Amino acid sequence: MTILVGLAAGERGAPALDVGGMLARSAGDDLVVTTVVPTPWPPSPDRIDAEFLALSEQMAEGVLASARARLAPDLTVDYVVHHDRSIPAGLLAVADQHQATQVVLGSSAAGGYGRVSVGGVAARLLHSSDVPVTLAPSGFVARTDTRVRRVTVAFGRADGGSDLLASAAEVAGRIGASIRVVCFAVRPSPAMPAAVAETADDLVAEEWVRGLERDISATLDQPVPTVLGRGDSWPAALTDVPWAEGDVLAIGTSSSAVSRFFLGSHATKIARSSPVPVVLVPRSLTAT
């Protein structure tokens, strides 16, 4: 199988390369690293277009040269410069040509360092992608021998009737990684006395987690550790959860009339607050 890493021309894309290398090494998959050069449309015979394309091609080749120098020699990698009308369309075309089972992208430079940020290319790609899309946190760095050691599934009520957890458990077992489930309780600063608010919130959170654990038990035959992240904001709740090298976070997405991937408000906040690579997985609802 093949994992596609998309790099933007003019950027080194180290975080996406490190995540792609980690995923490919863990699964024994091949890598395709591509840079898409947008072509003007409609085509024009003007010299300025030819000069622009030549410069874009040169920049793309430079990006791929940097990728060759960064990726470890234990990986099987194909490097591709692809011309298309737009970067998202080009990424989808390359993914289809190589039958990629996953697309890996870096985070937008507009996001916070060490966190995931969905840029314009990723947002447009999510509208049409048929395969999971993985986003690398800004500044993410992995050693050349790093593998996925643990798959963490962000699990909520919307996931109870889907195959997200079962699929994640199957992937974790296949690559030799452990699996756990994480739930989040975000509590804004209380208006009532702190001790009373915390006691009430603790009772609600504990009952909520017990309900989710029943859903998890009904989905899997094996026991799975469950972690609760608490905080007065989503970044704080994500930080409350212990993370380690080789962690990835899987988040289920739904489809809508205009997008193959639809992130609810909570899922969006979890993804944007994650300090580890985020795998966005389309939910397939099981029969009820």
SULHUBEL-V316443 format. One record per residue. N is the residue number from 1. D_FIRST is the distance of its C-alpha to the first C-alpha in Angstrom with 1 decimal. Layout:
n:N d_first:D_FIRST
n:N d_first:D_FIRST
This chain:
n:1 d_first:0.0
n:2 d_first:3.8
n:3 d_first:7.0
n:4 d_first:10.2
n:5 d_first:13.5
n:6 d_first:16.6
n:7 d_first:19.8
n:8 d_first:23.3
n:9 d_first:25.5
n:10 d_first:28.2
n:11 d_first:26.4
n:12 d_first:24.7
n:13 d_first:22.2
n:14 d_first:22.2
n:15 d_first:21.4
n:16 d_first:18.2
n:17 d_first:17.2
n:18 d_first:18.1
n:19 d_first:16.3
n:20 d_first:13.0
n:21 d_first:13.6
n:22 d_first:14.5
n:23 d_first:11.5
n:24 d_first:9.1
n:25 d_first:11.7
n:26 d_first:12.1
n:27 d_first:8.7
n:28 d_first:8.1
n:29 d_first:5.1
n:30 d_first:6.2
n:31 d_first:8.7
n:32 d_first:10.5
n:33 d_first:14.1
n:34 d_first:16.3
n:35 d_first:19.9
n:36 d_first:21.4
n:37 d_first:25.0
n:38 d_first:26.9
n:39 d_first:29.2
n:40 d_first:32.7
n:41 d_first:33.5
n:42 d_first:35.6
n:43 d_first:35.5
n:44 d_first:38.6
n:45 d_first:40.3
n:46 d_first:41.8
n:47 d_first:41.4
n:48 d_first:40.4
n:49 d_first:37.1
n:50 d_first:36.4
n:51 d_first:37.2
n:52 d_first:35.0
n:53 d_first:32.0
n:54 d_first:32.7
n:55 d_first:32.9
n:56 d_first:29.7
n:57 d_first:27.9
n:58 d_first:29.5
n:59 d_first:28.4
n:60 d_first:24.8
n:61 d_first:24.8
n:62 d_first:26.5
n:63 d_first:23.8
n:64 d_first:21.1
n:65 d_first:23.5
n:66 d_first:23.9
n:67 d_first:20.2
n:68 d_first:20.1
n:69 d_first:23.0
n:70 d_first:21.6
n:71 d_first:18.1
n:72 d_first:18.4
n:73 d_first:18.1
n:74 d_first:15.9
n:75 d_first:12.8
n:76 d_first:11.2
n:77 d_first:12.0
n:78 d_first:12.8
n:79 d_first:15.8
n:80 d_first:16.9
n:81 d_first:20.2
n:82 d_first:20.2
n:83 d_first:23.5
n:84 d_first:24.0
n:85 d_first:26.8
n:86 d_first:25.4
n:87 d_first:22.8
n:88 d_first:21.3
n:89 d_first:21.3
n:90 d_first:19.7
n:91 d_first:16.8
n:92 d_first:16.2
n:93 d_first:16.5
n:94 d_first:14.0
n:95 d_first:11.4
n:96 d_first:12.3
n:97 d_first:12.4
n:98 d_first:8.9
n:99 d_first:7.6
n:100 d_first:6.8
n:101 d_first:6.7
n:102 d_first:9.4
n:103 d_first:12.1
n:104 d_first:14.2
n:105 d_first:17.9
n:106 d_first:21.1
n:107 d_first:24.2
n:108 d_first:27.2
n:109 d_first:29.9
n:110 d_first:32.3
n:111 d_first:31.1
n:112 d_first:32.5
n:113 d_first:31.3
n:114 d_first:29.0
n:115 d_first:28.2
n:116 d_first:25.6
n:117 d_first:26.9
n:118 d_first:25.5
n:119 d_first:26.4
n:120 d_first:27.1
n:121 d_first:23.8
n:122 d_first:21.9
n:123 d_first:24.6
n:124 d_first:24.3
n:125 d_first:20.5
n:126 d_first:20.8
n:127 d_first:23.0
n:128 d_first:20.4
n:129 d_first:16.9
n:130 d_first:15.2
n:131 d_first:12.5
n:132 d_first:13.6
n:133 d_first:15.2
n:134 d_first:15.9
n:135 d_first:19.1
n:136 d_first:20.4
n:137 d_first:24.1
n:138 d_first:26.4
n:139 d_first:27.1
n:140 d_first:24.2
n:141 d_first:24.0
n:142 d_first:21.9
n:143 d_first:22.6
n:144 d_first:20.4
n:145 d_first:19.6
n:146 d_first:19.2
n:147 d_first:16.7
n:148 d_first:16.7
n:149 d_first:19.7
n:150 d_first:20.6
n:151 d_first:19.4
n:152 d_first:22.4
n:153 d_first:22.7
n:154 d_first:25.4
n:155 d_first:27.1
n:156 d_first:30.0
n:157 d_first:31.8
n:158 d_first:29.6
n:159 d_first:26.7
n:160 d_first:28.8
n:161 d_first:28.0
n:162 d_first:24.3
n:163 d_first:21.1
n:164 d_first:20.3
n:165 d_first:21.5
n:166 d_first:20.2
n:167 d_first:16.7
n:168 d_first:17.1
n:169 d_first:18.7
n:170 d_first:15.9
n:171 d_first:13.3
n:172 d_first:16.1
n:173 d_first:16.8
n:174 d_first:13.4
n:175 d_first:13.3
n:176 d_first:17.0
n:177 d_first:18.4
n:178 d_first:21.5
n:179 d_first:22.1
n:180 d_first:25.1
n:181 d_first:26.5
n:182 d_first:28.5
n:183 d_first:31.2
n:184 d_first:33.4
n:185 d_first:37.2
n:186 d_first:38.4
n:187 d_first:42.2
n:188 d_first:44.2
n:189 d_first:47.4
n:190 d_first:49.8
n:191 d_first:53.1
n:192 d_first:54.6
n:193 d_first:55.6
n:194 d_first:52.5
n:195 d_first:53.2
n:196 d_first:53.6
n:197 d_first:50.5
n:198 d_first:48.3
n:199 d_first:49.6
n:200 d_first:49.0
n:201 d_first:45.5
n:202 d_first:44.6
n:203 d_first:45.8
n:204 d_first:43.8
n:205 d_first:40.6
n:206 d_first:41.0
n:207 d_first:41.5
n:208 d_first:38.6
n:209 d_first:36.3
n:210 d_first:37.8
n:211 d_first:36.9
n:212 d_first:33.3
n:213 d_first:33.2
n:214 d_first:34.4
n:215 d_first:31.6
n:216 d_first:29.1
n:217 d_first:30.8
n:218 d_first:30.7
n:219 d_first:27.0
n:220 d_first:26.0
n:221 d_first:27.8
n:222 d_first:27.4
n:223 d_first:29.4
n:224 d_first:27.7
n:225 d_first:29.5
n:226 d_first:30.7
n:227 d_first:31.8
n:228 d_first:34.1
n:229 d_first:34.3
n:230 d_first:37.7
n:231 d_first:39.2
n:232 d_first:41.4
n:233 d_first:38.5
n:234 d_first:34.8
n:235 d_first:34.2
n:236 d_first:36.7
n:237 d_first:35.0
n:238 d_first:31.6
n:239 d_first:33.4
n:240 d_first:35.2
n:241 d_first:31.9
n:242 d_first:31.1
n:243 d_first:27.9
n:244 d_first:26.6
n:245 d_first:24.1
n:246 d_first:20.6
n:247 d_first:21.3
n:248 d_first:19.3
n:249 d_first:21.0
n:250 d_first:19.5
n:251 d_first:21.7
n:252 d_first:21.8
n:253 d_first:22.7
n:254 d_first:24.5
n:255 d_first:24.7
n:256 d_first:27.9
n:257 d_first:29.6
n:258 d_first:28.6
n:259 d_first:25.3
n:260 d_first:22.0
n:261 d_first:22.2
n:262 d_first:25.6
n:263 d_first:26.5
n:264 d_first:29.8
n:265 d_first:32.3
n:266 d_first:31.6
n:267 d_first:27.8
n:268 d_first:28.5
n:269 d_first:30.9
n:270 d_first:28.6
n:271 d_first:25.7
n:272 d_first:28.3
n:273 d_first:29.9
n:274 d_first:26.8
n:275 d_first:27.0
n:276 d_first:23.4
n:277 d_first:20.0
n:278 d_first:19.9
n:279 d_first:17.0
n:280 d_first:18.4
n:281 d_first:17.2
n:282 d_first:18.7
n:283 d_first:21.0
n:284 d_first:21.0
n:285 d_first:24.6
n:286 d_first:25.3
n:287 d_first:28.3
n:288 d_first:31.6
